[in-house]
Amino acid sequence: MVEKLRSTLKRTNWSSLLKAVIFGAAWWALPFWLFLIIALYLYFVPIMGANKVLAPFFVLLLASFLESQGAVDAVIFAAIFYCILLVKDLLIIDRRSAYEILMLVLSYLILRSFFLTVGGSFGLRAFVYSLIVAWGVSAMISSFAKNFSAAPEALSATAMREARSFHRMFGWMMFLLMWQLTVVGLFLPLDFLYQSAIIFLVAAILIDLVPQYVFGEFSRAKVLATGSVLFALLTIVAASARWVL
C-alpha cells in the first residue's frame, strides 16, 4: 500500500508543505489555544474539500492535545497534517489508500496517548477520555465508509435515506466497539506501550475489514490474510509483554 501511495503523488505541493511546517512548529512552540486557532486556519483556508478529511483532522487535534510537546512529535504531527492536506486538496490520486494509512497512524497515536495519560486506572477521567478516543476512531471509520461508498447522485431518494440510516447505525456500532476495546485495555495488567499495541492491533482488524464489508469487497481470502497477519503480531506482542497478575 505504501509503494502504491508513493507512486500516486502528483507533485510536491510547497504550499501544503509550508502549512505543515507551520502546524508542527506552532504545536511545539505555542500554547495549545493559540496553536488551535492557527491549525483551524491552516486547514479551513481554503475551505474547499475540508469535509472529506474532517474526521482525521479533528483526531489529529485530539492527539496533539493529549501528547506533551516535543520536537519529534512535532515532526510526526506535521507529516500527518501534510498528508491530510494532500487528500483534502486532491493532490493524491489514490485517496482511499491514503485515508486508510491516516486512520491507522492516528488510531495508534490517540490510543497510545490515552493509555499513557490515564495510567491504567478507570475513574471519571478515564471514562471521559475513553469516550473521546472511541469517538475519534469510529468517526474516522464512519467518514471513510461514507466518503468512498456509492456516490449520492447515483442513488435514488429511498436509497439515500437508507444509506444515511445505515451510516448512523454503523457509526454508533463502531463507537461502542471502540469504547469497549479501550475499557478492556485499561484492565490489562501491562504498561501503556503494550496496552496501546494490543488494542491497536485489534482495532486495526476493524479498520481494515469493516469498510471492506461496507463496500461489498468482503472475501474469505481477505479475512484469512488480514486475520492471520494481525493475529501473529498480536501473539508476538502478548508473548513478549510482562504480565503483572
N, C-alpha and C positions, 0 to 999 in steps of 0.2 A: 504493500500500500504506500509506503514511504517513497519508493522509487517511482511509482506511478504519479505521486503527488509532485515530485521534483520535476518530472517531465511535462507537467501541465502548467507550470508557472509561465505566464506570458512574458513578463519582463520585471525587472526590479523597479518598483514604484517608489521614487525618492520621497514623495510627499508622505506616503504611508510610513516609510521608514523613519522620517523625521518625527512624525507624530508618535511612533512607538518609542523613540528615544526620549522624547519629552515626557511621555507617560511613565516610563521607568524611572527617569530622573526625578520627576515630581513626587512619585511614591516614596522614593528613597530619602529625599531631602526636605519634604514639606509636611506640615500637619495633615492628618487624613482628611479633614473637612475641606481644606484648600485643594488637596490632590483630587478629591471627588469632583469639585467644580471643574477643574481642568480636564479630568478624564471624560466627564459628560460632554464638554465642549468638543474635545478631540473626536469623540465618537459620533455625535449627532450633527456635526457640521462637516460636510453636507448631510442632510437627513435622509437622502435617497438610499434605499436598501437597508436602513437601520433595523427594520423589523425582522429581517432574515436571521440575524445572529444576535438578537437582543438577549436571549437567554444565556448564551455563553459569555456575553459581555458582563451581565449582572453577576454571573457566577465568578468571573474574574475579579470583579469589585469585592465580592464576598471573600474570596481567597486573599485579596490584598488587605482586607480589614482584619482577618484572623491572623495573618502572618506578621511577625515582627520585622521591622525594617532592616534590610541588609543588602549589600551590593550584589551578591549572587542572585538573590530572589528578585531584585530589580531587573536584572538582565533577563531572567526567566519570564517575568511578567511582561516586559517589553516585547519579547519574542512572541508570546501568546497574543498580545494585543495586535502585533503586526499581522499575524495570521488571520485574526478576526477581521481586520480592515481589508485584507486581500479578498476574503469571502464576501464581505459587505459591498465592496466596490467592484465585484465581478471580475477580479483580476486573476482568479484561479478557475480553470475550466472544470476540473473535477471537484466541484464544491462539496459533493456528498462525502468523498473520502476525507477532505479537509475538515469537514464538520465532525466526522467520526473521530478523527485524531484529537480535535479540540475537546470533545466530550470526555475522552479517556484521560487526557492530561489534566483537565480541570477537575474531573471527578477525583483523581488521586490527590491533587493539591488540597482540595477542601476537606477530604476525608483525613488526610494527614494532619492538617491544621486543626481539625475538630478534635481528634484524639490527643493531639499534643496540648491543646488548650484546656480540654475538660479534665484530663489527667486520670481517667479510669473511674471516676465517681459519677453516680447518677442522681443528681439533685435537680432543682428547678433550672439552674443554669444549663446543665447538660440536656435537660428536656427541651428547652427553648432552642439551643444550638442544634440539637438533632433534628428538630422540625425544619429549621432553616436549611441545613445541609441536605436533608431529604427533598425539600422543595427545589433546591438548586439542581440536583442531579435529575430529578423527574422532569423539571421544566425543560432541561436540555433535550432529554429523550423525546418528550412530547413535541417540542418545537421541531426537532429533526424529523419525526414521523409526519408532522403536518406540512413542513416545507417541501418534502421530497415525495409525498404521495401524489395521487392524481390531481391535475390542475383543476381549480374550482370551475373554470369556464367549460370544462369537459364534462361536468356533472349536471344532472337535472336538479330542479329545485328540491324535490324529495330526497334525492341522493345527497345533496348538500346539507340538508338538515340532519340526515342520518350520519353523515361524516362528522359534523360538528358534535353531535351527541356522542359518537364513538370516541372522538378525541378527548372530550371532557371525561368520560368514563376511563379512558386509557390513562389520562394524566393522574387521576385520583388513584388508580391501581398502582401505577409506578411510584407515586408518592408514599403510599402505605408500605409497599415492599421495601423501598429505600429507608424509610423511617425504622422499620423493624430490623433491617440489617445494621443500622448504626447503633441501635439499642443493644442488639446481641453483641456487637463488637465491644461495647463498654464492659460487658461482663466476662470477656475473655481474660484469663489471668496472664496477660502479656504486656510488654511495653508498647508505647504508641506506634512505633515503626511496624511491628508485627501485626498489631491490631488493624492499622490502616492498610497494610499489604493484603491481609486475608480478606477483609471486607471489600477492598477494591477489586480483587480477583473475582469474587462472587458478583459484584456489581458489573464487572466487565462482561460477564455472561449475559446479563440483562441488556446492557448497552449494545452488544453485538447481535444477539439473537432476536430480541423482541421486535426491533424495527424490521428485521427480515420477515417476521411473521406478518407485520402490518402491510409490508409491500408485496406480500404474496410470493416471496422468494425463499420461503422456509423449505428446507430439504433435510432428509436424513443424513446425507453426507456432510452438510454444513454443521448440523448438530454434533455429529460424531467428531469432526475435525476440531471445532471450537471447544467442545466439552473436554476432549482428550488433552489438548494443549493446556487449557486453564486448570484442569484437574491435576495435571502433572506439576504445574507451577505451584498450585495450592498445597499439594502434598509436600513439595520441597520446602516451602516456607514454613508449613506447620511442623515438619520434622526438625528443621534447624532452629526453631524457636525454643526458648527456655520457659517452660510452663511452670508457673508458681501455683501449686494446688494447696 
